[in-house]
């Protein structure tokens, strides 16, 4: 059987040089007001060197990488006003959380929340705090890296709320796990441990998904044994269904 022909194409060195010159001008326009883009500048210089040495095909790959980085940086810089708005949203969330925490500690018997501030409420509070923390860190880190994506704006707005739900749920799962293991008591040695877990659940979606995955594994263990007893094939590499 004949081998399929390799796909080949020719790169016009002069066109590539022109494109590199345009990309270099865009990079300089970014660098002047907004800081250093040394990695992109290095890629452009490397691509020029490859073209000069008669390797335009290799230079094209580096040019494509640099062009993607410049496009991303331009979009990120254009979205900075939105990023600042989201930063203020996260700070308002933080102020509200701190205010609620202070008021409930300072006035624990106030009628509006008297009797409601227990483990579940505290877990939700710490989960929301974790959501605010990752929101603040996300705005800062992506603006610093010049790769802020406006399509995630809803994530920044909803993350503290989802963090509160995740924090409450994961602590609930945690305590259910302790009951099933110990059989009689939900007491733990460190009272701060549930709140640390709630904070992590609000901070990291991957952490919460892992907890849900483990819970579903426990809940479906009996069904898996029944299927195994009937001679059905079981694939341990099959991802869980959420």
C-alpha positions in Angstrom: 0.0 0.0 0.0 1.4 3.3 -1.0 2.3 5.8 1.7 0.2 9.0 1.7 2.0 12.0 0.3 3.2 14.4 2.9 1.5 17.8 2.9 4.0 20.4 2.0 3.7 24.1 1.4 6.1 26.9 0.6 6.6 29.9 2.7 7.4 33.2 1.0 10.4 34.6 3.0 9.7 38.2 2.0 6.0 38.0 3.0 7.1 36.5 6.3 9.6 39.2 6.9 6.9 41.8 6.3 4.6 40.1 8.7 7.3 39.9 11.3 8.0 43.6 10.8 4.3 44.4 11.4 4.2 42.1 14.4 7.3 43.8 15.8 5.6 47.2 15.4 2.5 46.0 17.3 4.7 44.6 20.1 6.5 48.0 20.4 3.2 49.7 20.6 2.3 47.5 23.5 5.6 47.8 25.2 5.8 51.6 25.2 2.8 52.3 27.5 2.2 48.9 29.2 5.5 47.3 30.1 7.8 44.6 28.7 7.0 41.9 26.3 10.5 40.4 26.2 9.3 36.8 25.3 7.4 38.0 22.2 10.3 40.2 21.1 12.7 37.2 21.5 10.4 35.0 19.4 10.3 37.7 16.6 14.1 38.0 16.7 14.4 34.2 16.5 12.0 34.0 13.6 13.9 36.7 11.7 17.1 34.8 12.3 15.6 31.6 10.9 14.4 33.4 7.8 17.8 34.9 7.3 19.4 31.4 7.6 17.0 30.0 4.9 14.5 28.2 7.2 11.3 30.1 6.6 9.1 27.1 7.5 10.6 26.9 11.0 10.3 30.7 11.3 6.6 30.5 10.4 5.8 28.3 13.5 7.5 30.8 15.8 5.8 33.7 14.1 2.4 32.1 14.6 3.1 31.6 18.3 4.2 35.2 18.7 1.2 36.5 16.7 -1.2 34.6 19.0 0.6 36.1 22.1 0.3 39.6 20.6 -3.4 39.2 19.8 -4.0 37.9 23.3 -2.1 40.8 24.9 -3.9 43.4 22.8 -7.3 42.0 23.8 -6.2 41.8 27.5 -5.0 45.5 27.4 -8.3 46.5 25.8 -10.2 44.7 28.5 -8.4 46.3 31.5 -11.3 48.7 32.2 -13.6 45.7 32.7 -10.9 44.0 34.8 -10.8 47.0 37.1 -14.6 46.9 37.4 -14.4 43.2 38.3 -11.7 43.9 40.8 -14.0 46.4 42.5 -16.8 43.8 42.4 -14.6 41.3 44.2 -13.6 44.0 46.8 -17.2 44.8 47.4 -17.9 41.1 48.0 -14.9 41.0 50.4 -16.2 44.1 52.3 -19.7 42.5 52.6 -18.2 39.3 53.9 -16.0 41.0 56.5 -18.9 43.2 57.6 -21.3 40.2 58.0 -18.6 38.3 59.9 -17.9 41.2 62.2 -21.6 41.9 62.9 -22.5 38.3 63.6 -19.6 38.0 66.0 -20.2 41.4 67.6 -24.0 40.9 67.9 -24.6 37.2 68.0 -28.1 37.5 69.4 -29.4 40.0 66.9 -32.9 38.8 65.8 -32.1 38.8 62.1 -29.6 35.9 62.4 -30.0 34.7 66.0 -29.8 30.9 65.9 -28.7 30.7 62.3 -25.0 31.1 62.7 -23.9 27.5 63.0 -21.5 25.2 61.2 -23.4 25.4 57.9 -23.4 29.2 57.8 -19.7 29.4 58.8 -18.8 26.9 56.1 -20.7 29.0 53.5 -18.9 32.1 54.7 -15.5 30.6 54.4 -16.4 29.1 51.0 -17.4 32.6 49.8 -14.2 34.0 51.2 -12.3 31.4 49.1 -14.3 32.4 46.0 -13.4 36.1 46.6 -9.8 35.2 47.1 -9.4 33.3 43.8 -11.4 36.1 42.1 -9.0 38.7 43.3 -6.0 36.5 42.4 -7.4 35.8 39.0 -7.8 39.4 38.1 -4.4 40.3 39.3 -2.5 37.4 37.7 -4.2 37.6 34.3 -3.7 41.3 34.0 -0.1 40.9 35.0 0.4 38.1 32.4 -1.5 40.2 29.8 -3.9 37.3 29.0 -7.1 38.5 30.7 -10.1 37.0 28.9 -13.4 39.0 29.0 -15.4 35.8 28.4 -14.8 34.9 32.0 -16.5 38.0 33.4 -19.5 36.0 34.6 -17.2 33.6 36.4 -15.7 36.4 38.4 -19.2 37.7 39.3 -20.6 34.3 40.3 -17.5 32.7 41.9 -18.0 34.0 45.5 -21.7 32.8 45.4 -20.6 29.4 44.0 -17.8 29.3 46.6 -20.4 29.7 49.4 -22.4 26.8 48.0 -19.3 24.6 47.4 -18.0 25.4 50.9 -21.3 24.4 52.5 -21.7 21.3 50.4 -18.1 20.0 50.8 -18.2 20.4 54.6 -21.5 18.6 54.6 -20.0 15.7 52.6 -17.0 15.8 54.9 -19.1 15.3 58.0 -21.2 12.6 56.4 -18.0 10.8 55.7 -16.9 11.1 59.3 -20.2 9.7 60.5 -20.0 6.7 58.2 -16.4 6.0 59.2 -16.5 6.6 63.0 -20.1 5.4 63.3 -21.1 7.6 66.3 -19.5 11.0 66.5 -18.8 14.0 64.2 -16.3 15.6 66.6 -13.0 16.5 65.2 -9.8 17.4 67.0 -9.3 20.7 65.2 -12.4 23.0 65.0 -10.7 25.0 62.2 -10.5 22.0 59.9 -14.0 22.3 58.4 -13.5 25.9 57.7 -10.2 25.3 56.0 -11.9 22.7 53.9 -14.8 25.1 53.1 -12.2 27.8 52.0 -10.5 25.3 49.7 -13.8 24.3 48.2 -14.6 27.9 47.4 -11.1 28.6 46.2 -10.7 25.6 43.9 -13.3 24.1 41.7 -11.1 21.1 41.0 -10.9 20.4 44.8 -14.7 20.4 44.9 -15.0 18.2 41.8 -12.6 15.7 43.4 -14.8 15.5 46.5 -17.9 15.0 44.5 -16.1 12.3 42.5 -15.2 10.5 45.7 -18.7 10.8 47.0 -20.2 9.4 43.9 -17.7 6.5 44.0 -18.8 5.7 47.5 -22.5 6.0 46.6 -22.3 3.8 43.5 -19.9 1.2 45.0 -22.8 -1.2 45.8 -24.2 -0.9 42.2 -20.7 -1.6 40.8 -20.5 -4.8 42.9 -23.9 -5.9 41.7 -22.9 -5.3 38.1 -19.7 -7.2 38.7 -21.5 -10.1 40.2 -23.7 -10.4 37.1 -20.6 -10.8 35.0 -20.8 -7.4 33.4 -17.6 -5.8 32.3 -16.3 -3.0 34.4 -13.9 -0.4 33.1 -12.0 1.3 35.9 -10.8 3.9 33.4 -14.3 5.1 32.6 -14.7 8.7 33.8 -17.5 9.3 36.3 -20.8 10.7 35.1 -21.6 14.0 36.9 
